Amino acid sequence: MKKPSQSNWVSGLLALLFTLVLFFNVNSSGNISNMSGTTQVYDEMLYNIPVQVEYDQSKYFVSGYEETVNVHLSSANRIQLNLEANEDTRNFQVVADLTKTPLGTSEIQLRVKGLSTAVTAEIEPKTITVTVEKKVTKVFNVEAQLPESIEAEGYKVEKIAVNPKTVKITTGEETAKAITRVIAPLSNVKQSVDTIKQTVNVQAIDSKGQVLSIENPAPQVKVVVDLTLPSKEVGLTISPTGSPPSGVEHYTFNLSEQKVEIRGTKSVLDAIDTIELPIDVSNIKSSTKKKIKIPTNAEYIVLPEEVEVTINPIFAETNNSFSETGGQSTTTSYSSQVSPNPLPSSEKTTSSSSSSSSSSSSSVESTDEEGTSNGSSSVPAN
């Protein structure tokens, strides 16, 4: 029989060992839990990543595939992920291996090459459809294709020059058989131009008008098109500006040109019937000739670009005007009449005086009618 003290010592030792085992077991589990809880995965979505197609470029022509894809990157290493996400420091490529692909159309699996082992990638989409043909080069004539707006806006095409007139087109053997014409498509031009000068890439077109795949970059040609702009005649209207001197009742204006020609697109010409001509009458006390530039803008051209105008002031006190005529005159009437004040009955004149006044009045009326028939424009001074 064991002594009680010895039994207690053994029991205590076993209890201590059991406690230590539990302690280390709990701490070990906690550390593992903490380590797994602190692991973080980072993500980056990259768009429009180019697809590198691997094949014998001297023998084959490849077309019909999507040239870019999206790539989803993920990694627990943030620094390494940033390096692959940045275009300047990126090591990976998306590759389509066609070295063993037969002629015709096939679906090719894409893969990532050169990616760090610390980063994983998922490609969207995972495959592309590719057409492989034997490579050929042929010579074709080039024709210019004008924008539809040229005809719609009423332009008349005088001459078209394409340089060079022929180009070499590299494409697939079957695609080359489908080419019916090679065009140089011109882009839309600014309004009121009479010559188009553009350098453009040619396009190969089939019988249905569809654009076919050819080697990139495509051949370039220079195109020059001489045009005649639509034109029409419009009248000029006078718009006096400035402050006339004291005593001037109004002005008359004689223009060297009554109408001018404007050139531009049909839509612009349809919106214009007359052109307003601003004329400064400040400090004009006698008959004055001025050359006035006709207002215009980038939408149309005016011929002639300027006209000569004779400005004749008419004074209120004497009702006289200083007028000069020469060249063609235009008449756009801006009348301003001042009625004479009636005389008191006590100041009636004699029969001979009345006759003289009547004769003078008739003379003034005759002069006014003659000025109107000669085409002068009259505008009030104020």
C-alpha positions as CSV (number, residue, x, y, z in Angstrom):
1,M,0.0,0.0,0.0
2,K,1.3,3.4,-1.1
3,K,1.7,6.2,1.3
4,P,-0.8,9.1,0.9
5,S,1.9,11.7,0.3
6,Q,3.4,9.7,-2.6
7,S,-0.1,9.3,-4.2
8,N,-0.7,13.1,-4.1
9,W,2.6,13.8,-5.6
10,V,2.0,11.6,-8.6
11,S,-1.5,13.0,-9.1
12,G,-0.2,16.5,-9.0
13,L,2.5,15.7,-11.5
14,L,-0.1,14.2,-13.9
15,A,-2.3,17.2,-13.5
16,L,0.5,19.6,-14.3
17,L,1.5,17.6,-17.4
18,F,-2.1,17.6,-18.6
19,T,-2.4,21.4,-18.0
20,L,0.7,22.0,-20.1
21,V,-0.5,19.9,-22.9
22,L,-3.8,21.8,-23.0
23,F,-2.0,25.2,-22.8
24,F,0.3,24.5,-25.8
25,N,-2.6,23.0,-27.8
26,V,-4.8,26.1,-27.3
27,N,-2.0,28.5,-28.1
28,S,-1.0,26.6,-31.2
29,S,-4.5,26.6,-32.5
30,G,-4.9,30.4,-31.8
31,N,-1.7,31.2,-33.7
32,I,-2.8,29.2,-36.7
33,S,-6.2,31.0,-36.6
34,N,-4.5,34.4,-36.4
35,M,-2.2,33.6,-39.3
36,S,-5.0,32.5,-41.6
37,G,-7.1,35.5,-40.5
38,T,-4.5,38.1,-41.5
39,T,-3.9,36.7,-45.1
40,Q,-5.4,39.1,-47.7
41,V,-5.7,38.6,-51.4
42,Y,-5.6,41.7,-53.7
43,D,-7.3,41.9,-57.1
44,E,-6.8,44.0,-60.3
45,M,-8.9,44.0,-63.5
46,L,-7.0,44.9,-66.6
47,Y,-8.8,45.9,-69.8
48,N,-7.8,45.8,-73.4
49,I,-4.7,43.7,-73.0
50,P,-3.3,42.9,-76.5
51,V,-3.3,39.3,-77.8
52,Q,0.1,38.2,-79.2
53,V,-0.5,35.8,-82.0
54,E,2.4,33.4,-82.7
55,Y,2.7,32.1,-86.3
56,D,4.9,32.1,-89.3
57,Q,4.3,35.6,-90.6
58,S,6.3,35.1,-93.9
59,K,3.9,32.3,-95.0
60,Y,0.5,33.0,-93.4
61,F,-2.0,35.8,-92.9
62,V,-4.2,35.8,-89.8
63,S,-7.5,37.7,-89.4
64,G,-10.9,37.7,-87.8
65,Y,-9.9,37.6,-84.2
66,E,-10.4,39.9,-81.2
67,E,-7.1,41.8,-80.8
68,T,-7.6,42.6,-77.0
69,V,-9.0,40.8,-74.0
70,N,-9.5,41.5,-70.3
71,V,-7.3,39.9,-67.6
72,H,-8.2,39.5,-63.9
73,L,-5.1,39.4,-61.7
74,S,-5.0,38.3,-58.0
75,S,-2.2,37.9,-55.4
76,A,-1.4,38.1,-51.7
77,N,1.7,40.1,-52.7
78,R,0.5,43.6,-53.3
79,I,3.9,44.9,-54.6
80,Q,4.2,42.1,-57.2
81,L,0.5,42.6,-58.2
82,N,1.2,46.3,-58.9
83,L,4.2,45.5,-61.0
84,E,2.1,43.2,-63.3
85,A,-0.8,45.6,-63.3
86,N,1.4,48.6,-64.4
87,E,1.9,48.6,-68.2
88,D,5.4,50.0,-67.9
89,T,6.6,47.2,-65.5
90,R,4.4,44.3,-66.8
91,N,6.2,41.0,-67.6
92,F,3.3,38.8,-68.7
93,Q,1.7,38.5,-72.2
94,V,-1.5,37.0,-73.5
95,V,-0.6,34.5,-76.2
96,A,-2.4,32.6,-79.0
97,D,-0.2,29.9,-80.4
98,L,-1.0,29.2,-84.0
99,T,2.1,27.4,-85.1
100,K,0.3,24.1,-85.5
101,T,-3.1,25.5,-86.5
102,P,-4.4,24.4,-89.9
103,L,-5.6,26.7,-92.7
104,G,-9.2,27.9,-92.2
105,T,-11.1,29.1,-89.2
106,S,-10.3,27.7,-85.7
107,E,-11.0,28.4,-82.1
108,I,-7.7,28.9,-80.1
109,Q,-7.1,28.7,-76.4
110,L,-5.4,31.7,-74.9
111,R,-2.7,31.5,-72.3
112,V,-0.7,33.8,-70.1
113,K,3.1,33.8,-70.6
114,G,5.8,35.4,-68.3
115,L,3.5,36.0,-65.3
116,S,5.1,36.0,-61.8
117,T,4.4,32.8,-59.8
118,A,3.1,35.0,-57.0
119,V,0.3,36.2,-59.2
120,T,-2.6,34.3,-60.8
121,A,-4.5,35.4,-63.9
122,E,-7.8,34.7,-65.5
123,I,-8.4,35.7,-69.1
124,E,-11.8,36.9,-70.4
125,P,-12.6,35.5,-72.9
126,K,-10.5,32.3,-72.7
127,T,-10.6,31.6,-76.4
128,I,-10.6,33.5,-79.7
129,T,-11.7,32.6,-83.3
130,V,-8.9,32.9,-85.9
131,T,-8.8,32.5,-89.7
132,V,-5.5,31.4,-91.1
133,E,-4.7,31.8,-94.9
134,K,-1.7,31.7,-97.1
135,K,-0.2,35.1,-97.5
136,V,-0.3,36.9,-100.9
137,T,0.5,40.4,-102.2
138,K,-1.3,41.9,-105.2
139,V,-1.5,45.3,-107.0
140,F,-4.8,47.2,-107.2
141,N,-6.0,50.5,-108.6
142,V,-7.2,53.0,-106.0
143,E,-10.3,55.2,-106.3
144,A,-11.2,58.1,-104.1
145,Q,-14.5,57.8,-102.1
146,L,-16.0,61.2,-101.4
147,P,-18.1,61.9,-98.3
148,E,-21.9,61.8,-98.9
149,S,-22.1,65.5,-97.7
150,I,-20.3,66.6,-100.9
151,E,-23.3,65.8,-103.1
152,A,-25.9,66.6,-100.4
153,E,-24.5,70.2,-100.0
154,G,-24.5,70.9,-103.7
155,Y,-20.7,70.8,-104.4
156,K,-19.7,70.2,-108.0
157,V,-16.6,68.0,-108.4
158,E,-14.2,69.4,-111.0
159,K,-11.2,67.1,-110.7
160,I,-9.9,64.2,-108.5
161,A,-6.3,63.2,-108.3
162,V,-5.0,60.1,-106.4
163,N,-1.2,59.6,-105.8
164,P,-0.1,56.9,-106.2
165,K,-2.8,55.5,-108.4
166,T,-2.0,51.8,-107.6
167,V,-1.0,50.1,-104.3
168,K,0.2,46.7,-103.2
169,I,-2.2,44.9,-100.9
170,T,-1.0,42.1,-98.6
171,T,-3.7,39.8,-97.3
172,G,-4.9,36.2,-97.3
173,E,-5.2,34.1,-100.5
174,E,-9.0,33.7,-100.2
175,T,-9.5,37.3,-99.1
176,A,-7.6,38.6,-102.1
177,K,-10.0,36.8,-104.4
178,A,-12.9,38.6,-102.8
179,I,-11.5,42.1,-103.3
180,T,-13.5,44.0,-106.0
181,R,-12.1,47.4,-105.5
182,V,-9.7,49.4,-103.3
183,I,-10.8,52.8,-102.1
184,A,-9.4,55.9,-100.4
185,P,-12.2,57.1,-98.1
186,L,-12.1,60.9,-97.5
187,S,-13.4,62.3,-94.3
188,N,-15.9,65.2,-94.1
189,V,-14.6,68.6,-94.9
190,K,-15.2,72.1,-93.5
191,Q,-17.8,74.3,-95.1
192,S,-16.9,76.8,-97.8
193,V,-13.8,74.9,-99.0
194,D,-13.1,74.6,-102.8
195,T,-10.2,72.1,-102.5
196,I,-9.9,68.9,-100.5
197,K,-6.4,67.6,-99.7
198,Q,-6.1,64.5,-97.5
199,T,-3.7,61.6,-96.9
200,V,-5.7,58.4,-96.1
201,N,-5.3,54.7,-95.6
202,V,-6.8,52.6,-98.3
203,Q,-9.5,50.0,-97.7
204,A,-10.2,46.7,-99.6
205,I,-13.9,46.2,-100.4
206,D,-15.8,43.1,-101.5
207,S,-18.8,43.0,-103.9
208,K,-21.2,43.7,-100.9
209,G,-19.4,46.8,-99.9
210,Q,-17.9,45.2,-96.8
211,V,-14.4,46.1,-95.6
212,L,-11.9,43.2,-95.8
213,S,-8.9,42.5,-93.6
214,I,-5.6,43.5,-95.1
215,E,-2.1,43.9,-93.7
216,N,-1.8,46.6,-91.0
217,P,-0.7,49.4,-91.5
218,A,-2.5,49.7,-94.8
219,P,-0.9,51.6,-97.7
220,Q,-1.5,55.3,-97.8
221,V,-2.4,57.6,-100.8
222,K,-2.7,61.4,-101.2
223,V,-6.0,62.6,-102.6
224,V,-6.7,66.1,-104.0
225,V,-10.3,67.1,-105.1
226,D,-11.1,70.4,-106.8
227,L,-14.6,71.6,-106.1
228,T,-17.0,74.3,-107.2
229,L,-19.0,75.7,-104.4
230,P,-22.8,76.4,-104.9
231,S,-23.4,80.2,-105.2
232,K,-26.2,82.7,-105.3
233,E,-26.8,86.5,-105.4
234,V,-28.0,88.4,-102.3
235,G,-28.8,92.0,-101.7
236,L,-27.1,94.4,-99.4
237,T,-28.9,96.3,-96.6
238,I,-27.4,99.4,-95.0
239,S,-27.1,99.7,-91.2
240,P,-25.7,103.1,-90.1
241,T,-23.6,103.1,-87.0
242,G,-22.0,105.9,-84.9
243,S,-23.2,109.3,-84.0
244,P,-23.9,111.9,-86.8
245,P,-22.8,115.5,-86.2
246,S,-25.2,118.2,-85.1
247,G,-27.6,119.6,-87.8
248,V,-27.6,116.4,-90.0
249,E,-31.2,115.2,-90.4
250,H,-30.4,112.0,-92.3
251,Y,-28.1,110.4,-94.9
252,T,-28.4,109.0,-98.4
253,F,-26.1,106.2,-99.5
254,N,-25.0,105.2,-103.0
255,L,-23.4,101.7,-103.3
256,S,-21.1,100.6,-106.1
257,E,-22.7,97.2,-106.0
258,Q,-26.3,96.5,-105.5
259,K,-25.9,92.7,-105.1
260,V,-23.0,90.4,-104.2
261,E,-22.3,86.7,-104.8
262,I,-21.9,84.3,-101.9
263,R,-20.5,80.8,-102.2
264,G,-21.0,78.0,-99.6
265,T,-22.8,74.8,-98.9
266,K,-26.5,74.5,-100.0
267,S,-27.7,74.6,-96.4
268,V,-25.8,77.8,-95.6
269,L,-27.0,79.6,-98.8
270,D,-30.6,78.7,-98.2
271,A,-30.5,80.6,-94.9
272,I,-29.1,83.9,-96.4
273,D,-31.2,86.3,-98.4
274,T,-29.5,89.6,-97.6
275,I,-26.3,90.8,-95.9
276,E,-26.3,93.7,-93.5
277,L,-23.6,96.3,-94.3
278,P,-22.6,98.4,-91.3
279,I,-21.6,102.0,-92.2
280,D,-20.1,104.4,-89.7
281,V,-21.5,107.9,-90.2
282,S,-19.7,109.6,-87.3
283,N,-18.5,113.2,-88.0
284,I,-19.6,113.0,-91.7
285,K,-20.7,116.6,-92.7
286,S,-20.1,116.4,-96.4
287,S,-20.3,113.9,-99.3
288,T,-17.9,111.1,-98.4
289,K,-16.7,107.9,-100.2
290,K,-15.7,104.9,-98.2
291,K,-14.7,101.3,-99.0
292,I,-16.6,98.9,-96.8
293,K,-15.6,95.3,-96.2
294,I,-18.6,93.0,-96.6
295,P,-19.2,91.0,-93.4
296,T,-18.6,87.2,-93.8
297,N,-17.6,84.1,-91.8
298,A,-16.1,80.7,-92.2
299,E,-19.4,79.3,-93.6
300,Y,-19.4,81.2,-96.9
301,I,-17.3,83.4,-99.3
302,V,-18.4,86.8,-100.6
303,L,-17.5,88.2,-104.0
304,P,-16.6,91.0,-104.2
305,E,-15.1,91.3,-100.7
306,E,-15.8,95.0,-100.4
307,V,-17.9,97.7,-101.9
308,E,-17.6,101.5,-102.3
309,V,-20.3,103.6,-100.7
310,T,-21.0,107.4,-101.1
311,I,-22.4,108.9,-98.0
312,N,-24.4,112.1,-98.5
313,P,-25.6,114.1,-95.4
314,I,-28.8,116.0,-95.5
315,F,-29.1,119.0,-93.2
316,A,-32.3,120.0,-91.3
317,E,-31.9,123.8,-91.7
318,T,-31.5,124.0,-95.4
319,N,-32.9,120.6,-96.5
320,N,-29.9,120.5,-98.8
321,S,-27.7,117.4,-99.5
322,F,-24.2,117.0,-100.9
323,S,-24.5,114.2,-103.4
324,E,-22.1,112.5,-105.7
325,T,-23.0,109.7,-108.0
326,G,-20.9,107.3,-109.9
327,G,-20.8,103.6,-110.8
328,Q,-23.8,101.5,-109.9
329,S,-26.2,102.7,-107.3
330,T,-28.5,100.7,-105.1
331,T,-31.7,101.9,-103.7
332,T,-33.0,100.7,-100.4
333,S,-35.2,103.5,-99.1
334,Y,-35.0,104.6,-95.5
335,S,-37.3,107.7,-95.7
336,S,-37.6,110.3,-92.9
337,Q,-39.8,113.3,-93.8
338,V,-40.2,116.5,-91.7
339,S,-43.5,118.3,-92.2
340,P,-43.2,122.2,-92.5
341,N,-44.7,124.3,-89.7
342,P,-47.9,126.1,-90.8
343,L,-47.8,129.9,-91.0
344,P,-50.1,132.1,-88.9
345,S,-53.0,133.7,-90.8
346,S,-51.7,137.2,-90.2
347,E,-48.6,136.3,-92.1
348,K,-50.2,135.1,-95.3
349,T,-48.2,136.2,-98.4
350,T,-49.4,137.9,-101.5
351,S,-50.5,136.1,-104.6
352,S,-47.2,136.5,-106.2
353,S,-45.3,135.3,-103.1
354,S,-47.6,132.2,-102.9
355,S,-46.9,131.5,-106.5
356,S,-43.2,131.8,-105.9
357,S,-43.4,129.5,-102.9
358,S,-45.5,127.0,-104.9
359,S,-42.9,127.0,-107.6
360,S,-40.1,126.5,-105.1
361,S,-41.9,123.7,-103.4
362,S,-42.5,122.0,-106.8
363,S,-38.8,122.3,-107.4
364,V,-37.9,120.6,-104.1
365,E,-40.3,117.8,-104.7
366,S,-38.9,117.2,-108.2
367,T,-35.4,117.0,-106.7
368,D,-36.5,114.5,-104.1
369,E,-38.2,112.3,-106.7
370,E,-35.1,112.4,-108.9
371,G,-32.9,111.3,-106.0
372,T,-35.2,108.4,-105.4
373,S,-35.2,107.3,-109.0
374,N,-31.4,107.4,-109.1
375,G,-31.2,104.7,-106.3
376,S,-30.0,106.6,-103.3
377,S,-30.8,105.2,-99.8
378,S,-31.9,107.6,-97.2
379,V,-31.5,107.0,-93.5
380,P,-32.4,109.3,-90.6
381,A,-29.5,110.8,-88.7
382,N,-30.8,109.9,-85.3
